[in-house]
Structures are given as C-alpha cells and as structure tokens.
Amino acid sequence: MSDHQNDYTKTQLDDDLDAVMRKYDRESNTRIWQGTPRLIERIILAGFSLYCIYVTLFATFLEEIRLTSFMALIVLLGFLTYPAKKGMQKVNYMPWYDVVLMVGGTGSFLYYTFNALTIIQQGTRFTTFQIIIGVVGVIALMEVTRRSVGWPILIVAAAFIIYALSYGLTNPDFFGRVRYLIRNLFYTKEGIMSTPINVCSKYIVVFIVFGAFLERTGISDFFISLANCAAGRYAGGPAKVAVISSALCGMVSGSSVGNTVTTGSVTIPMMKDTGYKPEFAGAVEAAASTGGQIMPPIMGAAAFLMADFVGVPYSNIIVRAILPAVLYFTGIFISVHLEAKRLGLKGIPKEKLPKFGILIRKIYLLLPLVMLVIWVSGNMMTMQRAASFAILLTIAVGLVDSENRITPFKIFEALEAGGRGTITVGAACGVAGIISGTITMTGLANELINAIVNVAGDRLIIALVLTMLCCIVLGMGVPTTANYCIMAATCAPILIRMGVPVLAAHFFVFYFGIVADITPPVALAAYAGSAIAKSNPMKTAFNASRLAIAVFIVPYVFAYSPSMLLIETNALEVIQISLTSLIGIFGVSSGLEGYLFAKMNPVIRAVFVIGGLMLIVPSLMTDLIGLGLIAAACVFQFTMGKKAVAA
C-alpha cells in the first residue's frame, strides 16, 4: 500500500472515530472554528487551564472569588465551544442568542466575583436586581450543561427546582420562594458553589490537565503495547489486550465513552479479525473502558472527590478499591477467555507482538503516575500540588522520549485539551450543586430517606435495590465525577441511615452510577463500541452488562460485608474473602458464558451461577456450599469435555 493510501486510510479512520464521538459523546459536538477564531478559542482554553493551575496552587483571595470566576469561565467557554443542538456545523458562526446567553451568564458570575465581599457582608438582604442576576446565572449554567452533558441531569435538576417552588418551600408568596431559592443556589455555598464545584475547581481540573499531558506522551500506545506483551499471544489475545489496556487507559481518561472510542479503535478490529462476533467485541471494550473508572489509583479522578466527600485520606480510597476492581476485571477476563476457547480462537502471532525488551525501555513513561501516587498517598503534599508536579514531570519525561518528544506545541495542545475537558465536568458539577442544594433546603433529602427506609423496614436488600435503580437512572449520560456528586448527595445517605458504613455506601452508589454507561436503554459506552464494531447496539449493551456482571454483584457484597473494602477486618478475613470471591466470580462468569471444558446445559449453568453467588456472599456456610457446587460442576464439565474430545 502506498504512503498516499496509508494517509487516506488513517484520515478516513480519524473521521469515522470523530463521527462516533459526535454521536455518542456530548463533549465532541462542538462548534467549528477555523482560522483566527479557532486560534483565539484555543488560546482562551489553554489560558483557562493555566489560570486554574495558578489559582489552585497560589491564590490567596476569597473562596467565593475563586469559585465564581471559575464558573464564569466555564459558562463563557461552554457557549464558545458547544452549539445549541447537534448538526449546527456552520463555520465561524455563533447566533445572536448564544452571544446574549454567553455575555449574560458570564457577567452574572463575574458580578459576584467583583462584589464578593459586599455580597457576603449584606447577609440575607438581596435586591431584585441581584436576584435577576442570579436567575440569569442559573439559566445560563443549565443551558451549558444541556449542551455539553445532555438532558438527564438537567431534567433531574429542573424537577427538584419545580418541586421547591411548588411544594418544598414554605413561603406563601411565589416570588418570595423564588428569592429564597436563588439566594441559596447562587449566592451561598449550599448551591452551585458547594462541594462539587469546590472540589472540581481545586482538584479535578488539575487532574484533567494532567491526563491531557499524559496522552501527549503516548502512554495510551504504551499501555496497549504492554497489554499485547502480557496477553496477546494467548487464546483470544486481542480481547485480553482490550481488557488490560482499557483498564489502564480508562483510569486516567475519566470518560467511559472516550476511552471506548480511543482504545476500541485499535482493539475492536483486532478482536473481530481474531474471530469474536462484533457484538462481543464491542461489549468487551465498553465493559473494560467503563471499569477503568473504578480502577485505582486514579479512578477517573473520582477517588479524589470521594476522599473529600467522606473525609478520609486519598490513600484509604485507592487501597479499598483494589479488591472490587480485581474482581470486576477478573470476571471480564474469564469471560473472554472462555469465549475464545468455545470458538477455538488463537492469539496474536508472536512475530506481530511488540518486543518486551524494546518496550521496557519506555517504562519511564509511568514515572509521573507512580510519583503522583507516592506523593499523595504518602501525604507529602496536597493533591493539587502533587498533580501540578506530576504535570511538570510528564513534560520532563516527554522531553526524554525521542520517538514521541513533547514540544511547545504539544504542551499548548495539552493545556487546550485540559481546558476543554473541564467544561463538561465543571458544568455538571455546578448542576449537581443545584440538585443537592435544592434537596437540602426543602428537606426533601430526609423525606426521601425516610420513605425508602419505611418501605424497606429492616430489610437492607430492598433499600439496596431501590438505591441501585436510582443510581442507574440518575447516572445515565452523566460524566463520572458529576455522577458521583449526585449519588453522594441523593442516594448514599439512604444506605448510611440503613446502617451501611459511610465508605461502603459511597462505593455502592459510585459503582452503580458508573454502570449506567453499559446498562440498557442508554448505555452510551456500549453504543459507542457497537458503532466501531458495526454491531447491533442493544445486543452489544446486553453483552457488556453480562461481561460486567461483577459490578452488579460486588457492591451488594461490601454493603453487607465491608471487609471486602478492608473495613473493620483482619488479614485472615481479607485472604478468605479474596479467594472465595475470585472463585465465585469464576463460577458466575462460567455459568453466564455457558462453556468451560464443554458446552453447558441449562442445569449446569445454573449450578455454576448459584455456586458462584454463594461464594461471593461472605459466610462460612455459603462458602462451603458454593465450593461444593462449583467443584461438582467442574468435575462434570471436565468429564463432558473428555467425552467430546474422544468422540
């Protein structure tokens, strides 16, 4: 193939991937700026990243000034970047109503920025003019969120606002209720400027920029090559490569859809070429990419948010996340291995695999990640300072790499990408603050908690199921970090009231909020994988849910037995629950796959699944029964396999 044909093929592939991202990822539906306007937009985005890093490290001014200036820039960049609807692709064009909304929304937050001290000192005495400014700011923020994130989170926020104005607030005068609502949502730390935006502006934005710099060093290609070295030569190698590489890339990217498209563009065609069905190939990538959000040490930046919400050190979060993450990826790994054995698939030929001796020379690419974890978990410095130093270390590492050397232009690109990636998270966190603020000021949180507790009674399982359904519905199409903010405000308190330990409750809602990305009917990550695999979207989503079965089971386990999260336990219990859970996941995955040494009949499949579930449930009696069932089923399957070979 000629160089011209290679270039054409690569360009066509990039265009196809862009089309997939635009269809399934709101963040990719951006305005088209060219020439000077494009340069100006890029400079503003890069400047925004630098401003955020400076503010988190050096700013000593009022917190209200930091938060409102951050939100002003989010609104400004949101309207500059995202059109009102899909398909508005006119080059260098911004309609007059967008300009009005952009100026009005940005101006509203800047009004607070430049009058922060006066506003703080005036107490509850707000003028009509100030309330109007607050209304404009709230509307502009919600519109940016609609454009960049989508309708689900906006519908939830609107429903709570309508409830507050209709029933939740006690003031008999409607305009009195509006004044109270806007004052609390816009001018206090109980609404937009609450914990989600505070954490986003202080921590998350720096980690988003860090992730953008890591991408410029070629770490994604390194992860894929590393996965090829580790698993590529075995049966169904490409699928195992997809699991490993997506776990590594996903924990940094913070986006299930983005990671599915990025790594999937390489791994999905490889899986199809090996012999996997398109629905299975797309599902593997979607399930593994979604799981990257629960993969320590980064966990899509949610680990830092959880540490702030729960009030425990970051190191506690990542240590407790290890076993559930191992179980999740073990389940997927077993399924792809058994599927390969069932189909008789081979691995990647040895001559096509990267040479480990050559690859190991690039191990220094991991240095920024390793040092970040050491700095933060060792309490050597604050999270935002550690991330900033990690950015500098990434640049230094990039200068060493002769093949993918970082340049001033790449630094500029990384800052631009970091600024762009912050818009969606910042907008969603702002609306998450509106949701939590409305729930708090109306007392709805206690009413919801009491209602579910009354329905559940003493039966924790009912509360867990209802909470799971709430998390999956509320998590549809919402970025990981904002998703967790909503879950932490609305759903975690329910479980805490039912006696679940605080950390276990937060892990429970975090897991089920994320799983919405592969759970029908929304399942954005699965649909993105199906677009690349050219498969049926719904079949891909159901396959992804089956592969990710561990994420539907494990949260129930640590809700009942927090020892899986290393809470109030000892070494012996940890060893026991680790071994039994791994065997249990093997049983469930085998039963759902329907193959071990030979094809299973429905009865044997049921025995494997039941035995696996009993092993995952932490109890000596259930462990013994589960082991017996799986052992018996394995012996039967082995015998059937020998007979099949003999025949």
C-alpha positions in Angstrom: 0.0 0.0 0.0 1.4 3.4 -0.9 2.0 6.2 1.5 -0.8 8.2 -0.1 -3.2 5.3 0.5 -2.0 4.9 4.1 -2.6 8.6 4.8 -6.0 8.3 3.2 -6.9 5.3 5.4 -5.7 7.0 8.5 -7.7 10.2 7.7 -10.8 8.1 7.0 -10.4 6.2 10.3 -10.0 9.5 12.2 -13.1 10.9 10.5 -15.1 7.7 11.4 -14.0 7.9 15.1 -14.9 11.6 15.2 -18.3 10.7 13.9 -18.8 8.1 16.6 -17.7 10.5 19.3 -20.0 13.2 18.0 -22.9 10.8 18.1 -22.4 9.2 21.5 -20.3 11.8 23.4 -21.8 15.2 24.0 -18.3 16.6 24.6 -17.5 16.0 20.9 -20.4 18.0 19.5 -18.5 21.3 19.3 -18.6 24.4 17.1 -16.4 24.6 14.1 -13.9 27.5 14.4 -11.3 28.0 11.8 -8.5 30.5 11.2 -8.1 33.3 13.6 -11.3 32.5 15.6 -10.0 29.0 16.1 -6.7 30.3 17.4 -8.4 32.6 19.8 -10.6 29.8 21.2 -7.6 27.6 21.7 -5.6 30.4 23.4 -8.6 31.0 25.8 -8.9 27.3 26.6 -5.1 27.0 27.3 -5.2 30.1 29.3 -8.1 28.7 31.4 -6.0 25.7 32.2 -3.1 27.8 33.3 -5.4 30.0 35.4 -6.9 27.0 37.1 -3.5 25.6 38.0 -2.3 29.0 39.2 -5.5 29.5 41.4 -5.3 26.1 43.0 -1.6 26.5 43.8 -1.1 30.1 44.7 -4.3 32.1 45.0 -5.0 33.5 48.5 -8.1 35.5 47.7 -11.6 34.7 48.9 -13.0 31.3 48.1 -16.1 33.0 46.7 -13.9 34.8 44.2 -12.1 31.6 43.2 -15.4 29.7 42.6 -17.4 32.4 40.9 -14.5 33.3 38.5 -14.2 29.6 37.7 -17.9 29.3 36.9 -17.8 32.5 34.8 -15.1 30.9 32.6 -17.0 27.6 32.4 -20.1 29.4 31.1 -18.0 31.6 28.7 -16.1 28.6 27.3 -19.3 26.4 27.3 -21.1 28.8 24.9 -18.0 29.3 22.8 -17.5 25.6 22.4 -20.9 24.0 22.2 -23.7 24.9 19.8 -27.4 24.8 20.8 -28.0 21.5 19.1 -26.4 18.7 17.0 -25.9 19.5 13.4 -25.2 23.2 13.8 -21.9 23.0 11.9 -21.7 26.4 10.2 -18.1 27.5 10.2 -17.1 30.5 12.4 -20.7 31.2 13.3 -22.4 32.0 16.7 -26.0 33.1 16.7 -27.0 36.3 18.4 -29.0 34.4 21.2 -25.8 32.4 22.1 -23.9 35.7 22.4 -26.6 37.1 24.7 -26.7 34.0 26.9 -22.9 33.9 27.0 -22.5 37.5 28.0 -25.4 37.4 30.4 -24.3 34.2 32.1 -20.6 35.1 32.3 -21.5 38.6 33.5 -23.7 37.2 36.3 -20.9 35.1 37.8 -18.4 37.9 37.3 -20.7 40.3 39.1 -20.4 38.0 42.1 -16.7 37.8 41.6 -16.1 41.6 41.7 -18.6 42.2 44.5 -17.9 39.1 46.6 -17.0 40.9 49.9 -20.1 43.2 49.7 -22.4 40.3 49.0 -21.0 38.2 51.9 -21.5 41.2 54.3 -25.0 42.0 53.2 -26.4 38.8 54.8 -29.9 37.9 53.5 -30.8 41.4 52.2 -30.8 40.9 48.4 -32.2 43.4 45.9 -34.4 42.5 43.0 -31.5 43.3 40.6 -29.3 40.8 42.4 -32.0 38.1 42.2 -32.4 38.7 38.5 -28.6 38.3 38.1 -28.8 35.0 40.0 -31.7 33.8 37.8 -29.7 34.6 34.6 -26.6 32.8 36.0 -28.6 29.7 36.9 -30.3 29.5 33.5 -27.0 30.1 31.6 -25.3 27.3 33.6 -28.2 24.9 33.0 -28.1 25.6 29.3 -24.3 25.0 29.1 -25.0 21.7 30.9 -27.7 20.7 28.4 -25.4 21.3 25.5 -22.3 19.6 26.9 -23.7 16.9 29.1 -27.3 16.3 27.9 -30.8 16.2 29.2 -30.8 13.6 32.0 -29.0 15.6 34.7 -30.9 18.7 33.6 -34.3 17.0 33.9 -33.4 15.9 37.5 -32.3 19.4 38.4 -35.4 21.0 36.9 -37.7 18.6 38.7 -36.2 19.5 42.0 -36.4 23.2 41.3 -40.1 22.9 40.3 -40.7 20.9 43.5 -39.1 23.5 45.6 -41.1 26.4 44.1 -44.3 24.4 44.1 -44.3 22.5 47.4 -40.9 22.3 49.1 -40.5 25.9 50.3 -42.9 27.3 52.9 -43.1 31.0 51.9 -46.7 31.6 50.8 -45.6 34.2 48.2 -44.3 32.7 45.0 -41.8 35.5 44.4 -40.7 35.1 47.9 -39.9 31.4 47.2 -38.0 32.4 44.1 -35.9 34.9 46.0 -35.1 32.4 48.7 -34.2 29.7 46.2 -32.0 31.9 44.0 -30.2 33.4 47.0 -29.4 29.9 48.3 -28.5 28.4 45.0 -26.4 31.3 43.6 -25.1 33.3 46.5 -24.3 30.8 49.2 -22.2 27.6 49.5 -25.3 25.4 49.6 -25.9 25.5 45.9 -23.8 26.0 42.8 -20.7 26.9 44.9 -21.0 23.9 47.1 -18.7 20.9 47.5 -18.8 19.5 43.8 -17.6 22.8 42.3 -15.2 23.4 45.1 -13.6 20.0 44.5 -13.7 20.4 40.7 -12.0 23.8 40.7 -9.4 22.8 43.3 -8.5 19.2 42.4 -10.3 17.7 39.4 -9.3 20.4 36.9 -5.6 19.8 37.6 -6.0 16.1 37.1 -7.9 16.6 33.8 -4.9 18.7 32.6 -2.5 16.0 33.9 -4.4 13.4 31.9 -4.2 15.6 28.8 -0.4 15.8 29.2 -0.1 12.1 29.8 -1.9 11.4 26.5 0.7 13.6 24.7 3.5 11.3 25.9 2.0 8.4 24.1 1.1 6.5 27.3 -2.1 5.0 25.7 0.1 3.3 23.0 2.5 2.2 25.7 -0.4 0.6 27.7 -1.7 -1.2 24.6 1.7 -2.5 23.7 2.2 -3.6 27.3 -1.1 -5.4 27.2 -0.1 -7.1 24.0 3.2 -8.3 25.5 1.3 -9.7 28.6 -1.7 -11.4 27.0 -1.6 -11.0 23.2 -0.2 -14.5 22.4 -2.8 -16.4 24.4 -6.2 -17.7 23.2 -8.4 -14.7 22.2 -5.4 -12.4 22.8 -6.9 -9.2 21.4 -9.8 -9.3 23.8 -7.5 -9.8 26.7 -5.4 -6.9 25.4 -8.6 -4.8 25.3 -9.4 -5.6 28.9 -5.9 -4.8 30.2 -5.3 -1.7 28.1 -8.8 -0.2 28.7 -8.4 -0.7 32.4 -5.1 1.2 32.4 -6.2 3.9 30.0 -9.6 4.3 31.5 -8.4 5.1 35.0 -6.6 8.2 33.5 -9.1 9.3 30.9 -12.1 9.7 33.2 -14.6 9.0 30.3 -16.1 5.7 29.5 -17.2 6.7 26.0 -13.9 8.5 25.2 -11.9 5.5 26.3 -14.1 3.1 24.4 -13.5 5.0 21.2 -9.8 5.7 21.8 -8.6 2.2 22.7 -11.5 0.5 20.8 -10.3 1.9 17.5 -7.3 -0.4 17.9 -8.7 -3.4 19.9 -12.2 -3.9 18.4 -10.9 -4.5 14.8 -8.3 -6.9 16.2 -10.9 -8.8 18.1 -13.1 -9.1 15.0 -10.2 -10.3 12.9 -9.4 -13.0 15.5 -12.9 -14.4 15.3 -15.0 -12.7 18.0 -18.5 -11.7 17.0 -18.9 -7.9 16.5 -21.5 -7.7 19.4 -19.0 -9.4 21.7 -16.0 -7.3 20.6 -17.8 -4.0 21.1 -19.1 -5.2 24.5 -15.7 -6.2 25.8 -14.3 -2.8 25.0 -17.2 -1.0 26.5 -17.3 -3.0 29.7 -13.5 -2.7 30.2 -13.5 1.0 29.5 -16.3 1.6 31.9 -14.4 -0.4 34.5 -11.5 2.0 34.1 -13.5 4.4 36.2 -13.2 2.1 39.2 -9.6 1.2 38.6 -7.2 2.6 41.3 -5.1 4.6 41.7 -6.8 7.4 39.6 -10.4 6.1 39.2 -11.2 8.8 36.7 -10.5 11.4 39.3 -13.5 10.2 41.4 -11.1 8.9 44.1 -10.1 12.5 45.0 -13.8 13.6 45.1 -14.7 10.7 47.3 -11.8 11.4 49.7 -13.2 15.0 50.1 -16.8 13.9 50.5 -16.1 11.1 53.0 -13.3 12.9 54.8 -10.7 10.2 54.6 -7.2 10.3 53.0 -6.9 9.6 49.3 -4.7 6.6 50.1 -7.6 5.0 52.0 -9.8 5.2 49.0 -7.4 3.6 46.5 -6.4 0.7 48.8 -10.1 -0.1 49.5 -10.9 0.0 45.8 -8.3 -2.7 44.8 -10.2 -5.9 45.5 -13.6 -4.9 43.9 -11.6 -3.7 40.8 -9.7 -7.0 40.6 -13.0 -8.9 40.8 -14.5 -6.8 38.1 -11.7 -7.3 35.6 -11.2 -10.9 36.5 -14.9 -11.6 35.6 -14.4 -9.9 32.2 -11.1 -11.7 31.6 -12.6 -15.1 32.4 -15.5 -14.5 30.0 -13.3 -13.5 27.1 -11.0 -16.5 27.7 -13.9 -19.0 27.8 -15.5 -17.4 24.7 -12.1 -17.8 22.9 -11.9 -21.5 24.0 -15.5 -22.1 22.9 -14.9 -20.6 19.5 -11.4 -22.1 19.1 -9.7 -18.8 18.7 -6.0 -18.3 18.7 -3.8 -15.5 20.0 -1.8 -12.9 18.0 1.2 -14.4 16.2 4.5 -14.0 18.1 6.1 -12.1 15.3 3.4 -9.4 15.4 3.8 -8.8 19.1 5.9 -5.9 20.5 9.3 -7.0 21.8 9.3 -6.7 25.6 13.0 -5.9 25.6 12.3 -2.8 23.5 9.1 -1.9 25.3 10.6 -2.0 28.7 12.9 0.9 27.7 9.9 3.1 27.8 8.9 2.2 31.3 9.9 5.8 32.3 6.5 6.9 30.8 4.9 5.5 34.0 7.1 7.7 36.3 4.6 10.6 36.5 1.8 8.2 37.6 3.9 6.4 40.1 5.2 9.6 41.6 1.7 11.1 41.8 0.5 8.1 43.8 3.6 8.2 46.1 3.3 12.0 46.7 -0.4 11.9 47.5 -0.7 8.6 49.4 2.4 9.4 51.4 0.9 12.8 52.4 4.0 14.5 51.1 1.9 17.3 49.5 -1.6 18.3 48.7 -3.4 16.6 45.8 -3.5 19.6 43.6 0.2 20.3 44.2 1.1 16.7 43.5 -0.9 16.8 40.2 0.9 20.0 39.2 4.3 18.5 39.9 3.2 15.4 38.0 2.4 17.6 35.0 6.0 19.0 35.1 7.4 15.5 35.4 5.3 14.4 32.4 6.8 17.3 30.4 10.3 16.2 31.5 9.5 12.5 30.6 8.2 13.7 27.2 11.5 15.5 26.5 13.4 12.3 27.1 11.3 10.2 24.6 12.9 10.6 21.2 10.0 8.9 19.3 7.2 11.0 20.8 9.1 14.0 22.1 6.9 16.7 23.7 7.2 20.1 22.1 5.9 23.6 22.9 3.0 22.9 20.6 2.1 19.7 22.3 2.2 21.5 25.7 -0.2 24.1 24.2 -2.4 21.2 22.9 -2.4 19.6 26.3 -3.4 22.8 28.0 -6.2 23.4 25.4 -7.5 19.8 25.8 -7.4 20.1 29.6 -9.5 23.3 29.4 -11.9 21.8 27.0 -12.3 18.7 29.2 -13.0 20.8 32.2 -16.1 22.5 30.7 -18.3 19.4 30.9 -17.2 18.3 34.3 -17.5 21.9 35.7 -21.0 22.5 34.3 -22.2 19.1 35.5 -20.7 19.7 39.0 -22.5 23.1 39.1 -25.8 21.5 38.3 -25.1 18.7 40.8 -24.7 21.5 43.4 -28.2 22.8 42.4 -29.6 19.4 42.9 -28.0 18.8 46.3 -28.8 22.4 47.4 -32.5 22.1 46.4 -32.8 18.8 48.2 -31.2 20.2 51.4 -33.2 23.5 51.6 -36.5 21.8 51.0 -35.9 19.0 53.4 -36.6 16.5 50.6 -33.5 14.5 51.4 -34.9 13.5 54.8 -38.3 12.8 53.2 -36.8 10.5 50.5 -34.6 8.8 53.1 -37.5 8.2 55.4 -39.7 7.0 52.6 -37.2 4.4 51.4 -36.3 3.4 55.0 -40.1 2.9 55.7 -40.6 0.8 52.6 -37.5 -1.3 53.3 -38.2 -1.7 57.0 -35.4 -3.8 58.4 -34.7 -5.4 55.0 -31.5 -3.9 53.8 -31.8 -5.7 50.4 -34.9 -3.6 49.5 -33.1 -0.4 50.2 -30.1 -1.6 48.2 -32.2 -2.5 45.2 -34.1 0.8 45.2 -30.8 2.7 45.6 -29.3 0.8 42.8 -32.2 1.7 40.5 -32.0 5.3 41.4 -28.2 5.4 40.7 -28.6 3.8 37.3 -31.4 6.1 36.3 -29.7 9.3 37.6 -26.3 8.2 36.2 -27.5 7.9 32.6 -25.3 10.0 30.3 -23.6 11.9 33.2 -19.8 12.3 33.5 -18.2 10.2 36.2 -17.3 13.0 38.6 -20.7 14.8 38.4 -22.4 11.4 38.5 -20.8 10.6 41.8 -21.6 14.1 43.2 -25.3 13.4 42.5 -25.2 9.9 44.0 -23.3 11.1 47.1 -26.0 13.8 47.8 -29.1 11.8 47.0 -28.5 8.1 47.4 -25.6 7.5 49.8 -27.5 9.0 52.9 -30.2 6.4 52.4 -27.8 3.5 52.9 -26.0 5.2 55.7 -29.3 5.5 57.5 -29.8 1.8 57.0 -26.6 1.1 58.8 -24.2 0.6 55.9 -20.7 2.1 56.7 -20.2 5.5 55.2 -17.4 4.4 52.8 -19.2 1.3 51.7 -22.3 3.4 51.0 -20.3 5.8 48.8 -18.6 3.0 46.9 -22.0 1.4 46.4 -23.6 4.5 44.7 -20.4 5.2 42.8 -20.3 1.8 41.2 -24.0 1.8 40.2 -23.8 5.3 38.9 -21.0 4.3 36.6 -22.6 1.1 35.4 -25.3 3.2 33.6 -22.8 3.6 30.8 -23.3 0.0 29.8 -26.8 -0.7 31.1 -29.7 -0.5 28.5 -31.5 1.5 27.5 -29.0 4.4 27.5 -25.6 2.5 27.6 -23.6 5.2 25.8 -20.2 3.4 26.1 -21.8 0.2 24.7 -23.4 2.1 21.8 -20.0 3.8 21.0 -18.4 0.3 21.0 -21.1 -1.0 18.7 -20.6 1.8 16.3 -16.9 0.9 15.9 -17.7 -2.9 15.8 -20.6 -2.2 13.4 -22.8 -4.4 15.5 -26.4 -4.3 16.9 -26.3 -1.6 19.7 -28.8 -3.3 22.1 -27.1 -6.7 21.7 -23.8 -5.1 22.4 -25.2 -3.4 25.5 -26.7 -6.6 26.9 -23.4 -8.4 26.2 -21.5 -5.6 28.0 -23.8 -5.9 31.0 -23.3 -9.7 31.1 -19.5 -9.3 30.9 -19.6 -6.7 33.7 -21.7 -8.9 36.0 -19.3 -8.5 38.8 -20.2 -4.8 39.1 -23.8 -5.8 39.7 -22.9 -8.2 42.5 -19.8 -6.9 44.3 -21.4 -3.7 45.7 -24.1 -5.8 47.5 -21.3 -7.9 49.0 -19.4 -4.9 50.5 -22.7 -3.4 51.6 -23.3 -6.5 53.7 -19.7 -7.3 54.5 -17.4 -4.2 54.4 -14.4 -6.4 54.9 -14.2 -6.6 51.1 -13.3 -2.9 51.4 -10.9 -3.7 54.2 -13.1 -2.0 56.7 -13.0 -3.5 60.3 -11.3 -6.7 59.2 -8.1 -8.6 59.6 -5.6 -10.3 57.3 -7.2 -13.8 57.5 -10.7 -12.4 56.6 -9.2 -10.5 53.7 -7.5 -13.6 52.3 -10.7 -15.7 52.8 -13.0 -13.2 51.1 -10.4 -12.6 48.3 -10.1 -16.3 47.4 -13.8 -17.1 47.8 -14.9 -14.1 45.8 -12.4 -14.8 43.0 -13.7 -18.4 42.8 -17.2 -17.1 43.0 -16.7 -14.7 40.0 -15.2 -17.6 38.1 -18.4 -19.6 38.8 -20.8 -16.8 37.8 -18.8 -15.9 34.7 -18.5 -19.5 33.6 -22.2 -20.1 34.1 -23.2 -17.0 32.1 -20.7 -17.9 29.3 -22.2 -21.4 29.1 -18.8 -23.0 28.5 -15.9 -24.4 30.5 -14.4 -27.7 29.1 -17.5 -28.2 27.0 -20.8 -26.6 26.3 -23.0 -26.5 29.4 -26.6 -27.5 29.6 -29.0 -25.1 31.5 -28.9 -27.1 34.7 -25.1 -27.0 35.0 -25.1 -23.3 34.1 -27.5 -22.6 36.9 -25.3 -24.7 39.3 -22.2 -22.6 38.4 -24.1 -19.3 38.9 -25.7 -20.3 42.2 -22.4 -21.7 43.5 -20.6 -18.6 42.4 -23.1 -16.3 44.1 -22.9 -18.3 47.3 -19.2 -17.9 47.4 -19.3 -14.2 46.8 -21.7 -13.8 49.8 -19.4 -13.7 52.8 -20.3 -16.6 55.2 -18.6 -19.9 56.1 -21.8 -21.9 55.3 -22.4 -20.3 51.9 -18.7 -20.6 51.1 -18.7 -24.4 51.8 -21.9 -24.9 49.8 -20.6 -22.7 46.9 -17.3 -24.6 46.8 -19.1 -27.9 46.7 -21.4 -26.8 43.9 -18.6 -25.4 41.7 -16.3 -28.3 42.3 -19.1 -30.8 41.4 -20.0 -28.8 38.3 -16.3 -28.5 37.2 -15.8 -32.3 37.5 -18.9 -32.9 35.5 -17.8 -30.4 32.8 -14.3 -31.9 32.7 -15.9 -35.3 32.1 -18.1 -34.0 29.4 -15.1 -32.3 27.8 -13.1 -35.6 27.7 -16.1 -37.3 26.1 -16.4 -34.6 23.5 -12.7 -34.9 22.6 -12.9 -38.7 22.5 -15.9 -38.5 20.2 
